Amino acid sequence: MSNPNPPAVALRQISTEEMAKDHSQILQNYFDSLLSRRFSPTTIDASRWFVERWFDENGVTTDGHHRPLCVWEAMRPLEGRKRIKDFLLSLSTPADDGLPVLQASTVRAYASQLQRLFTSIHEFPYIDGFHTISSKYGPIENPFTGVEVPIHSRDHLRPERFFLTPAQILELLIFLREVYPALTHRTLTAARLYTIVLLITETGMRSVEILNLDALGENRDIFYDRKIIQTRFGKGYNSSGPLTRLIPLTQPAEITLKEYESRVRPRFKNSAENPALLLSSTGSRLSYASLSKGFSDFVASARKHGVDLPEKLTIHDLRASFATNYLEEHPDKFWHLMEMLGHISPSSTSLYIRSRGKSRLQTMKEARRPRVPRTGLSAMVYNK
């Protein structure tokens, strides 16, 4: 009769150098998996920076020598769970003023990085093509098993979102085009901002999608002959990476883009070499930080000169304004709006819509009803 509890196999002594090599290989396997799952290079680099730093800061000191914590040490049964709990608790501990050092959303972001790492390694616990982690370093488990992760940021109240009416958008554009350049003495940057604002309010594109548009080369994203503009940087779904979609190019957007490309963009540095549609004063692709600050400065100036705008209006609020105004004009095209915004779920689109008037709530509900099939047949009759 076989022994149900066979004696544990003694693990051989492994040098620090070999452990470091195996640890690096396991992490590299994980980062390679992110690449195969079409995570963006920026996301992978950020994950690598955080993960490697976490293992180093939670390292082990023996005989006066410090070394990074190894993957299998962080995944030892029970011991690993305690380490993760202590780490999350340290991030949430109040400072001297009684307030948390980090917001719950930031803590969750850190926790998610580690949880994704350990879940992946637990499902594919290999060092190389021949050895598993357990066979060489003993049993492991996912240290997040039974550990409560901080509340997701979506569970908190969102910051107030502002919705501009078509009349407010028109007033904003007139001030931006006819008054603001003389106030700032920066004609080029004002024209660039005008182009961005008009594109968002005409197409509903995300600002990051507009910032990543190309005007030159084989990846040019603007097609005047087909009346479309493409974005190759839409949000991915379930970590599928950036998504490409085509968006109708309205007449105001077409006129503005043609004028910008012919009269404004050539005056920026590196306009003949850098393919980016929107360039900075140094000739590089315009960053979101620069756009956000520029828009905030513009809103402050517009309010000071009497333009009817909310004080905390953000560039992203223009996208929400587009969605609400579009559905106001086309109450039967909710599903088309969802496609234009690049949303997978109707609930995501609903967050971008504000009901106006007593009858709007009912109109919104009607707009969200399932679409009639493309055939035009309303009844669904099939052969059994």
C-alpha positions in Angstrom: 0.0 0.0 0.0 1.4 3.4 -1.0 2.2 6.0 1.6 -0.4 8.8 1.3 2.1 11.2 2.8 5.4 10.7 1.1 8.4 12.3 2.6 9.3 15.8 1.3 12.1 15.8 -1.2 15.1 17.8 0.1 15.9 20.7 -2.1 19.6 21.2 -3.0 21.5 24.3 -2.0 21.3 26.9 -4.7 23.7 29.8 -5.1 22.6 33.4 -4.9 23.7 33.9 -8.5 21.5 31.0 -9.7 18.6 32.3 -7.7 19.0 35.8 -9.2 19.1 34.3 -12.7 15.9 32.2 -12.1 14.2 35.2 -10.6 15.0 37.4 -13.6 13.9 34.7 -16.0 10.5 34.3 -14.3 9.9 38.0 -14.4 11.0 38.1 -18.1 8.5 35.3 -18.9 5.8 37.4 -17.3 6.7 40.6 -19.3 6.9 38.6 -22.5 3.3 37.4 -21.8 2.1 41.0 -21.5 3.7 41.6 -24.9 1.9 38.6 -26.5 -1.4 39.9 -24.9 -0.9 43.2 -26.8 -0.2 45.4 -23.8 1.3 48.7 -25.0 5.1 49.2 -24.6 4.3 52.1 -22.2 2.2 49.8 -20.0 4.9 47.1 -20.0 7.7 49.5 -19.2 5.6 50.9 -16.3 4.9 47.4 -15.0 8.5 46.4 -15.2 9.6 49.5 -13.3 7.1 48.9 -10.5 7.6 45.2 -10.2 11.4 45.2 -10.2 11.3 48.1 -7.7 8.9 46.2 -5.4 11.0 43.1 -5.2 14.1 45.2 -4.5 12.5 47.3 -1.8 11.1 44.1 -0.1 14.4 42.4 -0.4 16.4 40.2 2.1 19.5 41.3 3.9 21.9 38.5 5.0 25.4 38.9 6.3 25.3 42.6 5.6 24.4 42.0 1.9 21.1 43.1 0.4 19.4 41.2 -2.4 16.0 41.5 -4.0 13.2 39.3 -2.8 12.7 36.3 -5.2 9.4 35.5 -6.8 9.0 32.1 -5.0 9.7 33.8 -1.6 6.9 36.2 -2.2 4.6 33.2 -3.2 5.3 30.9 -0.3 2.1 29.6 1.3 0.8 31.7 4.2 4.0 33.8 4.3 3.3 35.4 1.0 -0.2 36.3 2.0 1.1 38.1 5.1 3.6 40.0 3.1 1.0 41.3 0.7 -1.4 42.2 3.5 1.4 44.1 5.3 2.3 45.9 2.0 -1.2 47.0 1.3 -1.7 48.1 4.9 1.5 50.2 4.8 0.2 52.0 1.7 -3.1 52.8 3.5 -1.7 53.9 6.8 -2.7 57.5 7.7 0.0 60.1 7.9 0.6 62.5 10.8 -2.4 64.6 9.7 -4.7 61.6 9.8 -5.2 61.4 6.1 -4.2 58.4 3.9 -0.8 58.6 2.3 -2.2 57.3 -0.9 -5.6 57.4 -2.4 -7.5 54.1 -2.6 -7.3 54.2 -6.4 -3.5 54.5 -6.3 -3.3 51.6 -3.8 -5.5 49.5 -6.0 -3.3 50.3 -9.0 -0.2 49.0 -7.2 -2.2 46.0 -5.9 -3.5 45.2 -9.4 0.1 45.2 -10.8 1.2 42.6 -8.3 -2.1 40.6 -8.5 -1.8 40.3 -12.2 1.9 39.2 -11.9 1.3 36.5 -9.3 -1.9 35.2 -10.9 0.0 34.8 -14.2 3.0 33.1 -12.5 0.7 30.8 -10.5 -1.1 29.7 -13.7 2.2 29.2 -15.6 4.8 28.4 -12.9 7.8 27.8 -15.1 11.4 28.9 -14.9 12.3 27.6 -18.3 11.1 24.8 -20.6 12.2 22.1 -18.2 11.8 23.3 -14.6 8.8 24.5 -12.6 9.2 26.9 -9.7 7.9 24.3 -7.2 10.2 21.5 -8.4 13.2 23.7 -7.7 12.2 26.0 -4.8 9.3 24.4 -3.1 5.5 24.9 -3.0 4.0 28.3 -4.1 0.6 29.8 -4.0 -1.0 33.1 -5.3 -0.3 35.4 -2.3 -3.5 37.4 -3.1 -5.7 34.4 -2.3 -8.1 35.6 0.4 -6.5 39.1 0.5 -9.0 42.0 0.2 -8.0 44.6 -2.4 -8.9 48.3 -1.9 -12.1 49.5 -3.4 -12.0 50.2 -7.2 -11.9 53.9 -8.1 -15.2 53.4 -10.0 -16.9 52.6 -6.6 -16.3 56.2 -5.6 -18.2 59.2 -6.7 -16.8 60.5 -9.9 -15.7 64.2 -10.2 -18.5 66.4 -11.5 -18.7 66.3 -15.2 -19.8 69.4 -17.1 -21.9 69.4 -20.3 -21.9 72.3 -22.6 -24.9 73.2 -24.8 -24.4 73.8 -28.5 -24.7 77.5 -27.8 -21.9 77.4 -25.1 -19.7 75.4 -27.5 -20.2 78.1 -30.2 -19.4 80.9 -27.8 -16.3 79.0 -26.7 -15.1 78.5 -30.3 -15.7 82.1 -31.3 -13.7 83.4 -28.3 -10.9 80.9 -28.9 -10.6 81.8 -32.6 -11.3 85.6 -32.6 -10.3 86.9 -29.2 -7.9 84.6 -27.4 -4.9 84.8 -29.9 -4.7 88.5 -29.4 -4.8 88.1 -25.6 -2.0 85.6 -25.5 0.1 86.7 -28.5 0.4 83.0 -29.4 -1.4 82.6 -32.7 -0.1 79.2 -33.5 -0.9 77.5 -30.2 -4.3 79.1 -30.1 -5.0 77.8 -33.6 -3.8 74.4 -32.6 -6.1 74.4 -29.5 -9.0 75.6 -31.7 -8.4 72.6 -34.0 -8.4 70.1 -31.1 -11.5 71.6 -29.4 -13.5 71.6 -32.7 -12.4 68.0 -33.5 -13.6 66.8 -30.1 -16.9 68.6 -30.2 -17.6 67.5 -33.8 -16.4 63.8 -33.6 -16.4 62.9 -29.9 -12.8 61.6 -30.1 -10.8 61.2 -27.0 -8.1 63.8 -26.6 -5.4 61.1 -26.4 -6.7 59.8 -29.8 -6.4 63.2 -31.4 -2.9 63.7 -29.9 -1.8 60.5 -31.6 -3.1 61.3 -35.1 -0.5 61.3 -37.8 -0.5 63.7 -40.8 2.5 62.3 -42.7 3.7 59.0 -44.0 2.0 55.7 -44.6 0.2 56.0 -41.2 -1.6 59.2 -42.1 -5.0 59.1 -40.3 -7.0 61.8 -42.2 -8.8 60.9 -45.4 -10.5 63.8 -47.0 -11.6 61.9 -50.1 -13.5 59.3 -47.9 -14.7 61.9 -45.4 -13.3 59.9 -42.5 -10.6 60.1 -39.8 -9.1 57.1 -38.2 -7.8 56.6 -34.7 -5.3 53.8 -34.0 -5.2 54.5 -30.2 -8.7 53.8 -29.0 -9.0 52.0 -25.6 -8.5 48.3 -25.8 -10.9 45.7 -24.3 -9.7 43.2 -21.7 -6.1 44.2 -22.3 -6.4 43.7 -26.1 -4.3 46.8 -26.7 -5.1 49.9 -28.7 -8.0 49.6 -31.1 -8.5 51.2 -34.5 -11.8 52.7 -35.6 -13.1 55.0 -38.3 -15.0 58.2 -37.5 -17.1 60.3 -39.9 -15.4 63.6 -40.7 -18.0 66.3 -40.5 -17.8 69.4 -42.8 -16.7 71.8 -40.0 -14.0 69.3 -38.9 -12.9 68.9 -42.5 -12.7 72.6 -43.2 -10.7 73.2 -39.9 -8.3 70.4 -40.5 -7.5 71.5 -44.0 -6.9 75.0 -42.9 -4.7 73.8 -40.0 -2.7 71.5 -42.2 -2.1 74.1 -44.9 -1.6 77.2 -42.8 -0.7 76.4 -39.2 1.1 73.1 -38.9 3.9 74.0 -41.4 4.9 76.8 -39.1 5.8 74.4 -36.2 9.3 73.1 -35.9 10.0 69.7 -37.5 6.7 69.8 -39.3 8.3 68.1 -42.4 10.0 65.3 -40.4 7.7 64.5 -37.4 4.5 62.7 -38.7 2.4 63.9 -35.7 -0.6 66.1 -36.7 -0.2 68.2 -33.5 3.3 69.4 -32.7 4.7 71.2 -29.7 6.8 74.4 -29.9 9.9 72.2 -29.8 8.8 70.1 -32.7 7.8 66.9 -30.8 4.4 65.4 -30.6 2.1 67.4 -28.3 1.7 65.8 -24.9 -1.5 65.4 -22.9 0.0 67.4 -20.0 0.6 70.4 -22.3 -2.8 70.1 -23.8 -4.5 69.9 -20.4 -2.6 72.9 -19.1 -3.3 74.9 -22.2 -7.0 74.2 -22.1 -7.2 75.2 -18.4 -5.4 78.5 -19.1 -7.8 79.1 -21.9 -10.9 78.4 -19.8 -9.7 80.7 -17.0 -9.1 83.5 -19.6 -12.5 82.9 -21.3 -14.3 83.1 -17.9 -12.5 86.2 -17.0 -13.8 87.9 -20.2 -17.4 86.8 -19.7 -17.7 83.5 -21.6 -20.3 81.3 -19.9 -18.1 78.3 -19.0 -17.8 76.2 -15.8 -14.8 76.9 -13.7 -13.5 73.3 -13.6 -14.3 72.5 -17.2 -11.8 69.9 -18.5 -10.9 68.9 -22.1 -12.6 65.5 -21.5 -15.9 67.3 -20.7 -16.1 68.3 -24.3 -16.4 64.6 -25.3 -19.3 64.3 -22.8 -20.9 67.4 -24.3 -20.6 65.9 -27.8 -22.4 62.7 -26.6 -25.3 64.6 -25.0 -25.7 67.0 -27.8 -25.6 64.3 -30.4 -28.3 62.3 -28.7 -30.4 65.4 -28.2 -30.4 65.8 -32.0 -30.6 62.1 -32.8 -32.5 60.4 -30.0 -32.9 57.2 -32.1 -29.2 56.7 -32.6 -27.9 55.7 -29.2 -26.2 52.6 -30.7 -24.5 54.6 -33.4 -23.3 57.1 -30.7 -21.8 54.2 -28.7 -19.8 53.1 -31.8 -18.6 56.6 -32.5 -17.4 57.0 -28.9 -15.6 53.6 -29.2 -17.5 52.0 -26.3 -18.1 48.3 -25.8 -20.9 48.6 -23.2 -24.0 50.9 -23.3 -23.4 51.6 -19.6 -20.2 53.4 -20.5 -22.0 55.6 -23.1 -24.7 56.4 -20.5 -22.0 58.0 -18.3 -21.4 60.6 -21.1 -25.0 61.6 -21.3 -27.1 64.2 -19.3 -30.8 64.2 -19.6 -32.3 67.7 -20.1 -35.9 68.6 -19.6 -38.8 66.6 -18.1 -39.3 64.3 -21.0 -35.6 63.6 -21.7 -35.4 60.6 -19.3 -38.1 58.7 -21.2 -36.5 59.7 -24.5 -33.1 58.3 -23.3 -34.7 55.0 -22.3 -36.3 54.7 -25.8 -33.0 55.5 -27.4 -31.3 52.6 -25.6 -33.8 50.0 -26.9 -32.3 47.2 -29.1 -31.8 48.2 -32.7 -34.0 46.9 -35.5 -32.0 44.4 -37.5 -30.3 45.7 -40.6 -32.8 43.8 -42.8 -35.6 46.1 -41.6 -37.6 43.2 -40.4 -38.9 43.8 -36.9 -40.2 40.3 -36.1 -37.7 37.5 -35.6 -39.0 34.3 -37.3 -36.8 31.4 -38.0 -37.1 27.9 -39.3 -37.0 25.3 -36.6 
